Amino acid sequence: MPSASRLPRSGRIGVLVNSAGGTMWTRLDEILDLSIFERLMRLNYLGSVYPTFHALPHLQQSRGRIVAVASMAGLIGVPTRTGYAAAKHAVVGFFDSLRVELLDSGVTVTLICPDFVVSEIHKRALGPDGRPLGDNPMANSKIMTAEQCAGLMIRAIELRERLLVTSGRGRLARWLKLLAPGAIERMAARAIAQKR
């Protein structure tokens, strides 16, 4: 795993990592509390916009790096995640647009789109009533660990990559969405049904 010590240390803001995240686990037709959508947009999307806005002058001085942790759900549709996917799509659109604005500034933007990762986010996923499930429905033994994901992220940040998709399944899904959208929809539905 690459060492975080190779990242810049100058007493200034060199890297901003936007990693706010919360999810849901329920179909739209089962929702009892529509405030779920506003809550997820505030956390996942605006939770990255505000720190980026305030850090940007400092990052321009240091010619730094902006990192936004989106999700595969920000690139493709995922059942039971309508509000989460919408917020992460907003993250992808915002940071892709910001990258263009910053082309000649020396500030780079890296988007991270993890596949499923073992974390507390699943236990805190909102159910139909807007309350956390409190139980992790994912098959943790079949998905990436947080440490594995962090290692991939550090390397992508060091190399100032534009986009990191953390799994082969995710990289395939990006192409299938363009070439065979029905296939990717079935793949996403199967991943949720199998909880991995």
N, C-alpha and C positions, 0 to 999 in steps of 0.2 A: 504494500500500500504506500502511495507517495506520502511524503512528510509534509505536514502543514507548516513546518519551519521554513520551507522554500518559498512561501508566500511573503509578499513585502511586509516589512516591519519598520515603519518610519515615524511613528507617533502621529500619523495622519490616518484618515480613513482610506485604506487601499482597496478593500473589498467589502461590499455590502451583500449579505446573503439574506434574501427574502424567503422565509421558509414557513410562514404562517399557514396553517392548514386545519380544516375540519371537514367532515364528510357527512353523508347521510346514507341510509340503507333502507330505502322504501320506494315503492312504485308511486307514481304521481296519483293514480286513482285510489291510493290508500291513504293519502295525506289528510291529516286532521287539523294541522296547524300550518298555514301558508307562510307564517313568519320565518320558517326554516330557510326559505329562499333568500330573504333579505339578510338574515344572519350569516349565511354561507357567503354571500357576495361581500358583505362587510369584512369578514375575516379573511377569506381567501384572496379576494381581489384588492379591496381598499387597504387591507393589511400589508400589501406590498407597494401600493401607489404612494402612500403617505411617507414611509421611511425613504423611499427612493427620491421623492421630491425634496425632502429636507437634506438628504446626504449628497445630492447631485453637485452642488457647488464645490464641496470638499473633494468629491471624486474627480471633478474636472481639474482641480489643482494637482491631484496626485496621479492623474491619468490612470485611474483605477478601474475596478471591475465591478459590474453589477451582476448578481446571480439571482435568478428567480426560480424557485422550485414550483413547477406547475405539476403536471401529472399526465399519464397517458390519456386520462379522461379529458385533458385539455386539447387533445389532438383527435380523438375519436369519441363517438357516443358510447356511453356505458349505462346499461339498465340499472335501475334503482339508485342512480346517482345524478338525476337530472339537474338539481340545484348545484351540486358539486362540480359537475362537468361544465355547466354554464359559467361558473365563477372561474374555473381554470382555463376555459376558452378565453375569457376576458383577460386573464393573466398573459396568455400567449400572445393575444392581439396587442396588448399594451406594450409588452417588452419587445416584440418584433418591430413595432412602430418606433419605440424609443431608440432602438438600435440604429435605425435609419437617421433619426434626428442627431445622433451622436457620432455619425460617421467620421467626421474630421476632428473630433475632440480628443482622441486618445483613450476615451472611456469605452470599454467593451461590455457587451451584454451576453451572458450565457444563460440559456434556458435549460433547466433540468426537468425531464419528464420521466419520473420513475414509473415502473410497473408496480405491482403490489409489493409493499415492504412491511416487514414485521415491526409494528409500532403500536402505540396507544391510540392512534387515530381511529382504529376500527372499534375499540371498546367505547369510544366517545361518539361514534357515529349516531346521528339523530334518527330516531324511529318516526313513525307516522304522527305521533303526538308532539314531536319536537323535543322530546327528552332523550338523553343518551341511552343507548341500548344496554351498556354496562357489561356486555359480553362480546368477545371477539368471535365473529362468525367465520373468520378466515382460517384456512388450513396452514398454520404457520410453518410447518415443516416443508411446505412446497413453495414458499415464496422467499424472496431475498431478505437477508438480515439488514438491519440499519447500518451495521459496520461495513458490509459489502457496498451498500449504496453510498455511504460517506466516502469510501475509498475511490469510487468512480467519480464522485463529485469533485473531490480535491484535484484529481488529475485533470478533469475538464476545466476547472478554474485556472489551474496553473498554465494550461495550454491556451487559455482564452477561447475555448471552443464556442461556437454559436449555439449548438444544440446537443444535449446528451439524452439519448433514449437508453434506458438502463438494461433492456432485455432484448434478446433476439426476437421474441414474440412481438415486442413493441415496434421494432424496426420493420418487421414484416407487415405489421398492421398499418403503418403509415403508407406503404405502397399499395396494399390491398384496398385501402380506402379509395384510392384513385382508380385502380384497375378493376376491382371487383367489390364494390361497396356492400353487396348482399352478403358476401363471404365474411367480411369483417364484422358485420352486424351479428351474424351467427356465432362467430368466434367470441365476441364480447359477451353475448348472452350465455354461451357455454362456460366462459371463465367465471362469471358471477354464479351460475348454477353450481359449479364445482368448487366455488370458494377458493380459487387459486389462480 
